[in-house]
Amino acid sequence: LHDLIGQAKEKARERLTENEIGADFSKEEFEDVAHKVAIAAIKFADLSNFRGTSYVFDLDRFMSFEGKTGPYLLYQAVRIKSILRKAEEQGLKAGPIAIEHDSERALALALDAFDAALRAAYDKKAPHFLAEHAYALAQAFSGFYTNCPILPSEGAVRASRLTLAGATLKQLTLTLELLGIDVPERM
């Protein structure tokens, strides 16, 4: 296991450098993020499959920042943290949710699916239900982010979208924590 984690950390360092992530980090922060990305890749790869199913462990594929991987989920969570930090710096406040766009609706429905995923994971002793939920939530947020600008919007629309982003971050972070995956502050 020590060797596997070492290989994953080396691959994480490579991927972070390739994607120009962490160039402005201190060495300690870069290593911390690389460790979190490596552990996320390993844990998510293992826990996203039903425990009785065999799979091929492909570190290159599991370390991708795109697709159904731990690093992708971390990237989405860190993206939301960045948006919320910028909103706070600008003095912007969250407000009541008003669903007006299909992507907002899809995100709200993804958020609503948490209880069922948690219950299924617990009842069936199958954490892949939580992994599936985390990925579905990240995908719904990605669609929301693409179709519904948060910071450039104004007034009640922006306040609603900030609330949706905050709820998504809270739930995504909780889901990842339940899977034993820590989210870095930035990437």
SERO-4910 file (N, C-alpha, C, O; in steps of 0.05 Angstrom, whole numbers):
BEGIN
 pado doro    nc1    nc2    nc3   cac1   cac2   cac3    cc1    cc2    cc3    oc1    oc2    oc3
  Leu    A     17    -24      0      0      0      0     18     25      0     11     45    -13
  His    A     39     24     15     58     47     16     69     53    -12     70     76    -20
  Asp    A     76     31    -27     86     35    -54     65     47    -72     70     64    -89
  Leu    A     40     37    -70     18     47    -86     13     76    -81     10     92   -100
  Ile    A     13     84    -56      9    112    -49     32    129    -60     28    151    -70
  Gly    A     56    119    -58     79    133    -69     77    137    -99     83    159   -109
  Gln    A     69    116   -113     65    118   -142     43    139   -149     46    154   -167
  Ala    A     22    138   -133     -1    156   -138      8    185   -133      0    203   -147
  Lys    A     23    189   -112     33    217   -106     51    227   -128     49    250   -136
  Glu    A     68    209   -139     86    218   -161     69    225   -185     74    245   -198
  Lys    A     49    209   -191     31    214   -214     16    240   -209     11    255   -228
  Ala    A      7    244   -185     -8    269   -178     10    293   -182      1    313   -194
  Arg    A     35    292   -174     54    314   -178     56    320   -208     56    343   -216
  Glu    A     59    298   -224     61    302   -253     36    315   -265     39    335   -280
  Arg    A     13    305   -257    -12    317   -268    -16    345   -259    -25    362   -275
  Leu    A    -10    351   -234    -13    379   -225      6    397   -240     -3    419   -248
  Thr    A     30    389   -245     49    405   -260     40    408   -289     42    430   -300
  Glu    A     31    386   -302     22    387   -329     -1    407   -333     -2    421   -353
  Asn    A    -19    407   -313    -43    425   -314    -37    452   -302    -56    468   -299
  Glu    A    -12    458   -296     -4    483   -285    -20    490   -260    -27    513   -255
  Ile    A    -24    470   -243    -38    474   -218    -17    474   -196     -1    456   -193
  Gly    A    -18    495   -180      0    496   -157     26    510   -163     44    508   -146
  Ala    A     29    522   -186     55    535   -192     61    557   -172     85    563   -167
  Asp    A     40    570   -161     45    591   -141     43    582   -112     43    598    -94
  Phe    A     42    555   -108     40    544    -81     68    541    -69     88    539    -83
  Ser    A     69    542    -43     94    535    -29     98    505    -33     80    490    -40
  Lys    A    123    496    -28    129    467    -32    111    450    -14    102    429    -22
  Glu    A    106    459     11     89    444     30     61    443     20     48    421     22
  Glu    A     50    465     10     22    465      1     20    448    -24      0    433    -27
  Phe    A     39    449    -42     39    432    -66     39    403    -59     24    387    -70
  Glu    A     56    395    -40     57    367    -31     31    358    -17     22    336    -21
  Asp    A     19    376     -2     -6    370     11    -28    365    -10    -43    346     -8
  Val    A    -29    382    -30    -49    379    -51    -43    353    -67    -62    339    -73
  Ala    A    -18    348    -73    -11    324    -88    -20    299    -72    -30    280    -84
  His    A    -15    300    -46    -23    277    -29    -54    273    -29    -63    251    -32
  Lys    A    -68    295    -27    -98    294    -27   -108    284    -54   -128    269    -55
  Val    A    -96    293    -76   -104    284   -102    -98    254   -105   -115    239   -116
  Ala    A    -75    245    -96    -68    217    -98    -87    199    -82    -96    179    -92
  Ile    A    -92    207    -58   -111    191    -41   -139    192    -53   -153    171    -53
  Ala    A   -148    215    -63   -174    216    -75   -176    198    -99   -196    184   -103
  Ala    A   -155    197   -115   -155    179   -139   -157    150   -131   -173    135   -142
  Ile    A   -142    142   -111   -142    114   -102   -169    107    -90   -181     87    -97
  Lys    A   -177    123    -70   -202    116    -56   -226    117    -74   -243     99    -74
  Phe    A   -228    138    -91   -252    140   -108   -252    117   -128   -274    106   -134
  Ala    A   -229    110   -139   -228     88   -158   -238     62   -145   -253     47   -158
  Asp    A   -230     58   -121   -238     33   -107   -267     34    -98   -282     15   -102
  Leu    A   -276     57    -87   -303     58    -75   -325     64    -95   -348     61    -89
  Ser    A   -317     72   -119   -338     77   -140   -348     52   -153   -367     52   -168
  Asn    A   -336     29   -147   -345      3   -157   -358    -12   -135   -351    -10   -112
  Phe    A   -378    -28   -143   -391    -45   -123   -370    -64   -112   -353    -74   -127
  Arg    A   -371    -69    -86   -349    -83    -72   -345   -112    -83   -323   -123    -79
  Gly    A   -365   -123    -96   -362   -150   -107   -353   -151   -136   -351   -172   -148
  Thr    A   -347   -127   -148   -340   -125   -176   -310   -122   -179   -297   -107   -164
  Ser    A   -299   -136   -197   -270   -133   -203   -267   -109   -223   -285   -103   -238
  Tyr    A   -244    -96   -222   -238    -75   -241   -208    -74   -245   -193    -84   -229
  Val    A   -201    -61   -267   -172    -58   -273   -164    -31   -261   -175    -10   -267
  Phe    A   -143    -32   -245   -133     -8   -232   -114      5   -252    -92     -5   -257
  Asp    A   -122     28   -262   -106     43   -282   -100     71   -270   -117     89   -272
  Leu    A    -77     74   -259    -70     98   -245    -71    123   -263    -79    144   -255
  Asp    A    -63    119   -288    -65    142   -307    -94    152   -310    -99    176   -310
  Arg    A   -112    133   -314   -140    140   -317   -152    151   -292   -167    171   -293
  Phe    A   -146    139   -269   -157    148   -243   -146    175   -234   -158    189   -218
  Met    A   -124    183   -245   -111    209   -237   -120    232   -255   -110    254   -252
  Ser    A   -138    227   -274   -147    248   -292   -164    269   -277   -178    262   -259
  Phe    A   -162    294   -286   -179    315   -276   -205    317   -291   -220    336   -287
  Glu    A   -210    298   -308   -235    297   -324   -247    270   -321   -232    250   -317
  Gly    A   -273    268   -322   -286    242   -321   -292    234   -292   -289    250   -273
  Lys    A   -299    210   -289   -308    199   -263   -284    191   -246   -278    167   -244
  Thr    A   -271    211   -234   -247    206   -218   -247    223   -193   -261    243   -191
  Gly    A   -232    215   -173   -228    231   -149   -217    258   -154   -227    278   -144
  Pro    A   -196    261   -171   -185    287   -176   -206    306   -189   -206    330   -184
  Tyr    A   -223    296   -207   -244    312   -219   -262    323   -197   -270    347   -198
  Leu    A   -270    306   -178   -288    315   -157   -274    337   -139   -287    356   -131
  Leu    A   -249    333   -134   -234    353   -118   -233    379   -134   -237    401   -122
  Tyr    A   -228    378   -160   -227    402   -176   -253    417   -175   -254    441   -173
  Gln    A   -276    403   -177   -302    416   -176   -306    429   -149   -316    452   -148
  Ala    A   -299    415   -127   -303    427   -101   -286    452    -97   -295    472    -87
  Val    A   -261    450   -107   -243    474   -105   -253    496   -122   -250    520   -115
  Arg    A   -264    490   -145   -276    511   -162   -298    526   -147   -299    551   -148
  Ile    A   -315    512   -134   -337    524   -118   -325    541    -96   -334    564    -91
  Lys    A   -305    531    -82   -292    546    -61   -281    572    -71   -284    593    -58
  Ser    A   -269    572    -95   -258    596   -107   -280    616   -113   -277    640   -108
  Ile    A   -302    607   -124   -325    625   -130   -335    638   -105   -340    662   -104
  Leu    A   -339    622    -84   -350    632    -59   -330    651    -46   -338    671    -33
  Arg    A   -304    646    -48   -284    665    -37   -285    692    -52   -285    713    -39
  Lys    A   -287    691    -78   -289    715    -94   -314    731    -87   -314    755    -85
  Ala    A   -336    716    -83   -362    729    -76   -359    743    -49   -368    766    -45
  Glu    A   -346    730    -30   -342    741     -3   -324    766     -5   -330    786      8
  Glu    A   -303    764    -21   -285    787    -24   -300    811    -36   -293    834    -30
  Gln    A   -319    806    -53   -335    828    -65   -359    836    -48   -374    854    -56
  Gly    A   -362    823    -25   -384    830     -8   -411    820    -17   -432    830     -9
  Leu    A   -411    800    -34   -436    789    -45   -448    769    -25   -433    754    -13
  Lys    A   -474    769    -23   -488    752     -4   -506    732    -18   -517    737    -40
  Ala    A   -508    708     -7   -527    688    -16   -555    696     -8   -559    712     10
  Gly    A   -575    684    -21   -603    691    -15   -621    667    -21   -612    645    -27
  Pro    A   -647    672    -20   -666    650    -25   -663    639    -54   -656    653    -73
  Ile    A   -667    613    -55   -664    599    -81   -689    603    -98   -711    600    -88
  Ala    A   -685    611   -123   -706    613   -143   -697    598   -167   -678    606   -181
  Ile    A   -710    576   -173   -702    559   -196   -715    570   -221   -740    570   -224
  Glu    A   -698    580   -240   -709    592   -264   -697    579   -289   -709    581   -311
  His    A   -675    566   -287   -661    554   -310   -661    524   -307   -660    514   -284
  Asp    A   -661    509   -329   -661    480   -328   -636    469   -313   -638    449   -299
  Ser    A   -613    483   -316   -589    474   -302   -591    479   -272   -580    464   -256
  Glu    A   -606    499   -263   -611    504   -235   -628    481   -224   -624    471   -202
  Arg    A   -648    474   -240   -666    452   -232   -651    426   -230   -655    411   -211
  Ala    A   -634    420   -250   -619    395   -249   -601    394   -225   -598    373   -212
  Leu    A   -589    417   -218   -571    418   -194   -588    414   -169   -580    399   -151
  Ala    A   -611    426   -167   -628    423   -143   -637    394   -140   -638    383   -118
  Leu    A   -643    381   -162   -651    353   -161   -628    335   -153   -631    316   -139
  Ala    A   -604    342   -163   -580    326   -155   -575    330   -125   -568    310   -111
  Leu    A   -579    354   -114   -576    358    -86   -596    342    -70   -591    332    -49
  Asp    A   -620    341    -81   -642    326    -67   -637    296    -66   -649    282    -50
  Ala    A   -620    286    -83   -615    257    -85   -596    247    -63   -591    223    -61
  Phe    A   -584    265    -47   -565    257    -27   -576    237     -7   -563    216     -1
  Asp    A   -599    242      4   -611    225     24   -614    196     14   -608    177     29
  Ala    A   -624    193    -10   -628    167    -22   -601    153    -25   -599    128    -21
  Ala    A   -581    167    -34   -554    155    -38   -542    147    -12   -531    125    -10
  Leu    A   -545    164      8   -534    157     35   -548    133     47   -536    115     58
  Arg    A   -575    133     44   -591    110     54   -583     84     40   -580     63     53
  Ala    A   -580     85     14   -573     61     -2   -545     51      6   -541     27      9
  Ala    A   -527     70      9   -499     62     17   -499     49     44   -485     29     48
  Tyr    A   -515     59     63   -516     48     90   -530     21     90   -520      1    100
  Asp    A   -554     21     78   -571     -3     79   -558    -27     65   -560    -49     74
  Lys    A   -544    -21     42   -533    -42     26   -503    -46     31   -490    -62     18
  Lys    A   -493    -30     50   -464    -31     56   -447    -29     30   -429    -45     25
  Ala    A   -455     -9     15   -443     -6    -12   -437     24    -17   -454     39    -26
  Pro    A   -412     32    -10   -405     61    -13   -406     71    -42   -404     95    -46
  His    A   -407     53    -61   -408     63    -89   -432     81    -94   -432     97   -113
  Phe    A   -453     78    -78   -477     95    -82   -469    124    -75   -478    143    -88
  Leu    A   -453    128    -55   -443    155    -48   -424    166    -70   -425    189    -77
  Ala    A   -407    148    -80   -389    156   -101   -404    165   -126   -398    185   -138
  Glu    A   -425    150   -133   -441    157   -156   -455    183   -151   -457    200   -169
  His    A   -465    188   -127   -478    213   -120   -458    236   -123   -465    257   -134
  Ala    A   -434    233   -112   -414    254   -114   -409    262   -143   -407    285   -150
  Tyr    A   -406    242   -160   -401    247   -188   -425    260   -201   -421    279   -217
  Ala    A   -449    250   -196   -473    263   -208   -476    292   -199   -483    309   -215
  Leu    A   -470    297   -174   -471    324   -163   -451    342   -177   -457    365   -184
  Ala    A   -426    332   -180   -405    348   -193   -413    353   -222   -408    375   -232
  Gln    A   -424    334   -236   -433    337   -263   -455    358   -265   -455    375   -283
  Ala    A   -474    357   -246   -496    376   -246   -486    404   -241   -495    423   -253
  Phe    A   -466    406   -223   -455    433   -218   -440    443   -243   -441    467   -249
  Ser    A   -426    425   -257   -412    433   -281   -431    445   -301   -425    465   -314
  Gly    A   -453    432   -305   -474    442   -324   -485    469   -314   -489    487   -330
  Phe    A   -490    471   -289   -500    495   -276   -479    518   -280   -487    540   -288
  Tyr    A   -454    512   -275   -433    532   -277   -430    542   -306   -426    566   -311
  Thr    A   -433    524   -325   -431    531   -353   -454    548   -363   -450    567   -378
  Asn    A   -478    541   -354   -502    553   -364   -513    576   -348   -530    592   -357
  Cys    A   -504    578   -323   -515    598   -305   -493    613   -291   -485    606   -269
  Pro    A   -482    634   -304   -461    649   -291   -469    658   -263   -491    668   -259
  Ile    A   -450    655   -244   -456    661   -217   -449    690   -210   -466    707   -205
  Leu    A   -423    696   -211   -414    723   -203   -422    745   -222   -429    767   -214
  Pro    A   -423    740   -249   -431    761   -267   -461    767   -266   -470    788   -275
  Ser    A   -477    748   -255   -506    754   -253   -510    775   -232   -492    784   -218
  Glu    A   -535    784   -229   -541    807   -211   -564    801   -192   -580    783   -198
  Gly    A   -565    816   -171   -588    816   -153   -596    789   -142   -579    773   -133
  Ala    A   -622    784   -142   -633    759   -131   -624    734   -146   -621    713   -134
  Val    A   -618    737   -172   -609    714   -187   -581    706   -177   -576    682   -173
  Arg    A   -564    725   -173   -537    719   -163   -539    707   -135   -525    688   -128
  Ala    A   -555    719   -118   -558    710    -91   -568    681    -90   -558    665    -74
  Ser    A   -587    675   -107   -597    647   -109   -575    628   -118   -572    606   -107
  Arg    A   -560    636   -139   -539    619   -149   -517    615   -129   -504    594   -129
  Leu    A   -511    635   -113   -491    633    -92   -500    612    -72   -484    596    -61
  Thr    A   -526    613    -65   -537    593    -46   -535    565    -58   -527    546    -43
  Leu    A   -542    562    -83   -539    536    -96   -510    526    -96   -505    503    -91
  Ala    A   -492    544   -102   -463    537   -102   -454    529    -74   -440    509    -70
  Gly    A   -463    544    -54   -455    538    -26   -467    511    -17   -453    495     -4
  Ala    A   -491    506    -24   -504    480    -17   -489    457    -31   -486    435    -20
  Thr    A   -482    461    -56   -467    441    -71   -440    435    -58   -433    412    -54
  Leu    A   -426    456    -51   -400    452    -38   -403    437    -11   -388    418     -6
  Lys    A   -422    445      4   -427    431     30   -433    402     26   -422    385     40
  Gln    A   -450    396      8   -458    368      3   -436    352    -10   -431    328     -3
  Leu    A   -422    363    -29   -400    349    -42   -378    343    -22   -367    321    -22
  Thr    A   -371    363     -6   -351    359     14   -359    338     34   -343    321     41
  Leu    A   -384    338     43   -393    318     62   -392    290     49   -383    271     62
  Thr    A   -401    288     25   -401    262     11   -372    252      8   -367    228     13
  Leu    A   -354    269      1   -326    261     -2   -314    253     25   -300    234     28
  Glu    A   -321    268     46   -312    261     73   -322    234     82   -307    218     94
  Leu    A   -347    228     75   -358    201     81   -342    179     67   -341    156     77
  Leu    A   -331    186     44   -315    166     29   -286    167     38   -269    152     28
  Gly    A   -279    185     57   -252    186     67   -234    203     50   -209    199     50
  Ile    A   -245    222     35   -230    239     17   -230    268     27   -252    279     31
  Asp    A   -207    280     31   -204    307     40   -202    326     16   -189    319     -4
  Val    A   -215    349     18   -215    369     -4   -195    391      3   -197    403     25
  Pro    A   -176    397    -14   -158    420     -9   -172    446    -11   -194    448    -23
  Glu    A   -160    467     -1   -172    494     -2   -170    505    -31   -189    519    -40
  Arg    A   -149    499    -45   -146    508    -72   -128    489    -88   -114    472    -77
  Met    A   -131    491   -114   -115    474   -132   -107    491   -156    -94    482   -174
***
